[in-house]
Amino acid sequence: MNKDGKEEIFVQFGNSYTSGNTETSISLFIKNTSGVYKNHL
């Protein structure tokens, strides 16, 4: 996503029930040095 060489997953999801008035939530998962994706948002 930002061309730093780290694997990333960007997820956009939601609706008015789970995400309020915006109806959208986002998550950014970045793989750490252990190979595990961690949520950064």
C-alpha distance matrix in Angstrom:
0.0 3.8 5.7 7.9 9.0 8.7 8.3 6.7 8.3 8.3 12.0 14.2 17.9 21.3 24.5 27.2 28.6 25.7 23.7 26.5 26.9 23.3 23.3 19.5 17.8 14.2 13.0 9.9 10.9 10.1 12.4 15.1 17.5 19.8 17.4 17.4 14.6 15.2 14.6 13.4 14.4
3.8 0.0 3.8 5.6 8.2 8.7 9.9 9.0 11.4 11.4 15.1 17.1 20.8 24.0 27.1 29.5 31.0 28.0 25.7 28.4 28.6 25.0 25.5 21.8 20.0 16.4 15.1 11.8 12.8 11.2 13.5 15.3 17.4 20.2 18.5 18.7 16.2 16.4 15.9 13.9 15.2
5.7 3.8 0.0 3.8 5.5 7.6 9.3 9.9 12.8 13.7 17.5 19.8 23.5 26.9 30.1 32.7 34.1 31.1 29.0 31.8 32.2 28.5 28.8 25.1 23.2 19.5 18.0 14.5 14.6 12.4 13.7 15.4 16.8 19.8 17.9 18.9 17.0 17.8 18.1 16.5 18.3
7.9 5.6 3.8 0.0 3.8 5.7 8.7 9.9 13.4 14.8 18.6 21.2 24.7 28.0 31.4 33.9 35.0 31.7 29.8 32.6 33.3 29.8 30.2 26.4 24.1 20.3 18.2 14.5 14.0 11.1 11.9 12.8 13.7 17.1 15.8 17.0 15.5 16.2 17.0 15.3 17.7
9.0 8.2 5.5 3.8 0.0 3.8 6.6 9.1 12.7 14.9 18.6 21.7 25.0 28.5 32.0 34.8 35.7 32.3 30.8 33.9 34.8 31.3 31.2 27.4 25.0 21.2 18.8 15.1 13.8 10.7 10.4 11.6 12.1 15.1 13.5 15.3 14.3 15.8 17.2 16.3 19.1
8.7 8.7 7.6 5.7 3.8 0.0 3.8 6.3 10.0 12.6 16.1 19.4 22.5 25.9 29.5 32.2 32.8 29.4 28.1 31.3 32.5 29.2 29.0 25.1 22.5 18.7 15.9 12.2 10.4 7.0 6.6 8.2 9.4 12.2 10.3 11.7 10.5 12.0 13.6 13.1 16.1
8.3 9.9 9.3 8.7 6.6 3.8 0.0 3.8 7.1 10.3 13.5 17.0 19.9 23.4 27.0 30.0 30.5 27.1 26.1 29.5 30.9 27.6 26.9 23.1 20.5 16.9 14.0 10.6 8.5 6.0 5.6 8.7 10.6 12.3 9.4 10.3 8.6 10.9 12.4 12.8 15.5
6.7 9.0 9.9 9.9 9.1 6.3 3.8 0.0 3.8 6.6 9.9 13.3 16.3 19.8 23.4 26.3 26.9 23.5 22.4 25.7 27.1 23.8 23.1 19.4 16.8 13.1 10.4 7.0 5.6 4.5 6.4 9.8 12.6 14.0 11.3 10.9 8.0 9.4 9.8 10.1 12.2
8.3 11.4 12.8 13.4 12.7 10.0 7.1 3.8 0.0 3.8 6.4 10.1 12.9 16.4 20.0 23.1 23.7 20.4 19.5 23.0 24.4 21.2 20.1 16.4 14.0 10.5 8.1 5.8 5.0 6.6 8.7 12.2 15.4 16.1 13.1 11.9 8.5 9.8 9.3 10.4 11.6
8.3 11.4 13.7 14.8 14.9 12.6 10.3 6.6 3.8 0.0 3.8 6.8 10.1 13.6 17.1 20.0 21.0 17.9 16.5 19.8 20.9 17.6 16.7 13.0 10.8 7.3 5.9 4.6 6.4 8.8 11.8 15.0 18.4 19.3 16.6 14.9 11.3 11.5 9.7 10.1 10.0
12.0 15.1 17.5 18.6 18.6 16.1 13.5 9.9 6.4 3.8 0.0 3.8 6.5 10.0 13.6 16.8 17.5 14.5 13.5 17.1 18.4 15.3 13.8 10.2 8.3 5.6 5.2 6.4 8.2 11.5 14.2 17.4 20.9 21.2 18.5 16.3 12.6 12.7 10.3 11.5 10.6
14.2 17.1 19.8 21.2 21.7 19.4 17.0 13.3 10.1 6.8 3.8 0.0 3.8 7.2 10.5 13.5 14.9 12.3 10.8 14.1 15.0 11.9 10.3 6.7 5.8 4.5 6.6 8.9 11.5 14.8 17.8 20.8 24.5 24.8 22.3 19.9 16.2 15.7 12.8 13.6 11.6
17.9 20.8 23.5 24.7 25.0 22.5 19.9 16.3 12.9 10.1 6.5 3.8 0.0 3.8 7.2 10.6 11.5 9.1 8.5 11.9 13.3 10.9 8.3 5.6 5.3 6.3 8.5 11.6 13.7 17.4 20.1 23.0 26.7 26.6 24.1 21.3 17.8 17.2 14.3 15.6 13.3
21.3 24.0 26.9 28.0 28.5 25.9 23.4 19.8 16.4 13.6 10.0 7.2 3.8 0.0 3.7 7.0 7.8 5.8 5.5 8.7 10.5 8.9 5.6 4.7 5.5 8.3 10.9 14.4 16.6 20.3 23.1 25.8 29.5 29.3 27.0 24.0 20.6 19.5 16.4 17.6 14.8
24.5 27.1 30.1 31.4 32.0 29.5 27.0 23.4 20.0 17.1 13.6 10.5 7.2 3.7 0.0 3.8 5.4 5.6 5.6 7.3 8.6 8.0 4.2 6.0 8.2 11.5 14.4 18.0 20.3 24.0 26.8 29.5 33.2 32.9 30.7 27.7 24.3 23.1 19.9 20.9 17.9
27.2 29.5 32.7 33.9 34.8 32.2 30.0 26.3 23.1 20.0 16.8 13.5 10.6 7.0 3.8 0.0 3.8 5.7 5.3 4.8 5.9 7.0 4.4 7.7 10.0 13.7 16.7 20.4 22.9 26.6 29.5 31.9 35.7 35.5 33.5 30.3 26.9 25.4 21.9 22.7 19.3
28.6 31.0 34.1 35.0 35.7 32.8 30.5 26.9 23.7 21.0 17.5 14.9 11.5 7.8 5.4 3.8 0.0 3.8 5.9 6.0 8.7 10.1 7.6 10.0 11.1 14.8 17.1 20.9 23.0 26.7 29.4 31.6 35.3 34.7 32.9 29.5 26.4 24.8 21.6 22.7 19.6
25.7 28.0 31.1 31.7 32.3 29.4 27.1 23.5 20.4 17.9 14.5 12.3 9.1 5.8 5.6 5.7 3.8 0.0 3.8 6.1 9.4 9.8 7.4 8.3 8.3 11.6 13.6 17.4 19.3 23.1 25.7 27.8 31.5 31.0 29.2 25.8 22.7 21.0 17.8 19.1 16.1
23.7 25.7 29.0 29.8 30.8 28.1 26.1 22.4 19.5 16.5 13.5 10.8 8.5 5.5 5.6 5.3 5.9 3.8 0.0 3.8 6.7 6.3 4.9 5.5 5.8 9.6 12.2 15.9 18.5 22.1 25.1 27.2 31.0 30.9 29.1 25.9 22.5 20.6 17.0 17.6 14.2
26.5 28.4 31.8 32.6 33.9 31.3 29.5 25.7 23.0 19.8 17.1 14.1 11.9 8.7 7.3 4.8 6.0 6.1 3.8 0.0 3.8 5.6 5.6 7.8 9.0 12.7 15.6 19.2 21.9 25.4 28.5 30.5 34.3 34.3 32.7 29.4 26.0 23.9 20.3 20.4 16.8
26.9 28.6 32.2 33.3 34.8 32.5 30.9 27.1 24.4 20.9 18.4 15.0 13.3 10.5 8.6 5.9 8.7 9.4 6.7 3.8 0.0 3.8 5.4 8.3 10.5 14.0 17.4 20.7 23.8 27.1 30.4 32.5 36.3 36.6 34.9 31.9 28.3 26.3 22.5 22.3 18.6
23.3 25.0 28.5 29.8 31.3 29.2 27.6 23.8 21.2 17.6 15.3 11.9 10.9 8.9 8.0 7.0 10.1 9.8 6.3 5.6 3.8 0.0 3.8 5.3 7.9 11.0 14.6 17.7 21.0 24.2 27.6 29.8 33.6 34.2 32.3 29.5 25.8 23.9 20.2 19.8 16.1
23.3 25.5 28.8 30.2 31.2 29.0 26.9 23.1 20.1 16.7 13.8 10.3 8.3 5.6 4.2 4.4 7.6 7.4 4.9 5.6 5.4 3.8 0.0 3.8 7.0 10.5 13.9 17.3 20.2 23.7 26.9 29.4 33.2 33.4 31.3 28.4 24.8 23.3 19.7 20.0 16.6
19.5 21.8 25.1 26.4 27.4 25.1 23.1 19.4 16.4 13.0 10.2 6.7 5.6 4.7 6.0 7.7 10.0 8.3 5.5 7.8 8.3 5.3 3.8 0.0 3.8 6.8 10.4 13.6 16.6 20.0 23.3 25.8 29.6 30.0 27.8 25.0 21.4 20.0 16.4 16.6 13.4
17.8 20.0 23.2 24.1 25.0 22.5 20.5 16.8 14.0 10.8 8.3 5.8 5.3 5.5 8.2 10.0 11.1 8.3 5.8 9.0 10.5 7.9 7.0 3.8 0.0 3.8 7.0 10.5 13.4 16.9 20.1 22.4 26.2 26.5 24.6 21.7 18.0 16.4 12.8 13.1 9.9
14.2 16.4 19.5 20.3 21.2 18.7 16.9 13.1 10.5 7.3 5.6 4.5 6.3 8.3 11.5 13.7 14.8 11.6 9.6 12.7 14.0 11.0 10.5 6.8 3.8 0.0 3.8 6.8 10.0 13.3 16.7 19.1 22.9 23.5 21.4 18.8 15.0 13.6 10.1 10.2 7.5
13.0 15.1 18.0 18.2 18.8 15.9 14.0 10.4 8.1 5.9 5.2 6.6 8.5 10.9 14.4 16.7 17.1 13.6 12.2 15.6 17.4 14.6 13.9 10.4 7.0 3.8 0.0 3.8 6.4 9.9 13.1 15.5 19.3 19.7 17.8 15.0 11.3 9.8 6.5 7.1 5.6
9.9 11.8 14.5 14.5 15.1 12.2 10.6 7.0 5.8 4.6 6.4 8.9 11.6 14.4 18.0 20.4 20.9 17.4 15.9 19.2 20.7 17.7 17.3 13.6 10.5 6.8 3.8 0.0 3.8 6.5 10.1 12.5 16.2 17.1 15.2 13.0 9.2 8.1 5.6 5.5 5.8
10.9 12.8 14.6 14.0 13.8 10.4 8.5 5.6 5.0 6.4 8.2 11.5 13.7 16.6 20.3 22.9 23.0 19.3 18.5 21.9 23.8 21.0 20.2 16.6 13.4 10.0 6.4 3.8 0.0 3.8 6.7 9.4 13.1 13.6 11.5 9.2 5.5 5.1 4.4 6.0 8.0
10.1 11.2 12.4 11.1 10.7 7.0 6.0 4.5 6.6 8.8 11.5 14.8 17.4 20.3 24.0 26.6 26.7 23.1 22.1 25.4 27.1 24.2 23.7 20.0 16.9 13.3 9.9 6.5 3.8 0.0 3.8 6.3 9.8 11.1 9.3 8.0 5.2 5.5 6.7 7.0 10.1
12.4 13.5 13.7 11.9 10.4 6.6 5.6 6.4 8.7 11.8 14.2 17.8 20.1 23.1 26.8 29.5 29.4 25.7 25.1 28.5 30.4 27.6 26.9 23.3 20.1 16.7 13.1 10.1 6.7 3.8 0.0 3.8 6.8 7.7 5.6 5.3 4.1 6.3 9.0 10.1 13.5
15.1 15.3 15.4 12.8 11.6 8.2 8.7 9.8 12.2 15.0 17.4 20.8 23.0 25.8 29.5 31.9 31.6 27.8 27.2 30.5 32.5 29.8 29.4 25.8 22.4 19.1 15.5 12.5 9.4 6.3 3.8 0.0 3.8 5.4 5.4 5.6 6.2 7.0 10.3 10.9 14.6
17.5 17.4 16.8 13.7 12.1 9.4 10.6 12.6 15.4 18.4 20.9 24.5 26.7 29.5 33.2 35.7 35.3 31.5 31.0 34.3 36.3 33.6 33.2 29.6 26.2 22.9 19.3 16.2 13.1 9.8 6.8 3.8 0.0 3.8 5.4 7.5 9.4 10.6 14.1 14.5 18.3
19.8 20.2 19.8 17.1 15.1 12.2 12.3 14.0 16.1 19.3 21.2 24.8 26.6 29.3 32.9 35.5 34.7 31.0 30.9 34.3 36.6 34.2 33.4 30.0 26.5 23.5 19.7 17.1 13.6 11.1 7.7 5.4 3.8 0.0 3.8 5.5 8.8 10.4 14.2 15.6 19.2
17.4 18.5 17.9 15.8 13.5 10.3 9.4 11.3 13.1 16.6 18.5 22.3 24.1 27.0 30.7 33.5 32.9 29.2 29.1 32.7 34.9 32.3 31.3 27.8 24.6 21.4 17.8 15.2 11.5 9.3 5.6 5.4 5.4 3.8 0.0 3.8 6.6 9.5 13.0 14.8 18.3
17.4 18.7 18.9 17.0 15.3 11.7 10.3 10.9 11.9 14.9 16.3 19.9 21.3 24.0 27.7 30.3 29.5 25.8 25.9 29.4 31.9 29.5 28.4 25.0 21.7 18.8 15.0 13.0 9.2 8.0 5.3 5.6 7.5 5.5 3.8 0.0 3.8 6.4 10.0 12.3 15.6
14.6 16.2 17.0 15.5 14.3 10.5 8.6 8.0 8.5 11.3 12.6 16.2 17.8 20.6 24.3 26.9 26.4 22.7 22.5 26.0 28.3 25.8 24.8 21.4 18.0 15.0 11.3 9.2 5.5 5.2 4.1 6.2 9.4 8.8 6.6 3.8 0.0 3.8 6.8 9.3 12.3
15.2 16.4 17.8 16.2 15.8 12.0 10.9 9.4 9.8 11.5 12.7 15.7 17.2 19.5 23.1 25.4 24.8 21.0 20.6 23.9 26.3 23.9 23.3 20.0 16.4 13.6 9.8 8.1 5.1 5.5 6.3 7.0 10.6 10.4 9.5 6.4 3.8 0.0 3.8 6.3 9.3
14.6 15.9 18.1 17.0 17.2 13.6 12.4 9.8 9.3 9.7 10.3 12.8 14.3 16.4 19.9 21.9 21.6 17.8 17.0 20.3 22.5 20.2 19.7 16.4 12.8 10.1 6.5 5.6 4.4 6.7 9.0 10.3 14.1 14.2 13.0 10.0 6.8 3.8 0.0 3.8 5.8
13.4 13.9 16.5 15.3 16.3 13.1 12.8 10.1 10.4 10.1 11.5 13.6 15.6 17.6 20.9 22.7 22.7 19.1 17.6 20.4 22.3 19.8 20.0 16.6 13.1 10.2 7.1 5.5 6.0 7.0 10.1 10.9 14.5 15.6 14.8 12.3 9.3 6.3 3.8 0.0 3.8
14.4 15.2 18.3 17.7 19.1 16.1 15.5 12.2 11.6 10.0 10.6 11.6 13.3 14.8 17.9 19.3 19.6 16.1 14.2 16.8 18.6 16.1 16.6 13.4 9.9 7.5 5.6 5.8 8.0 10.1 13.5 14.6 18.3 19.2 18.3 15.6 12.3 9.3 5.8 3.8 0.0
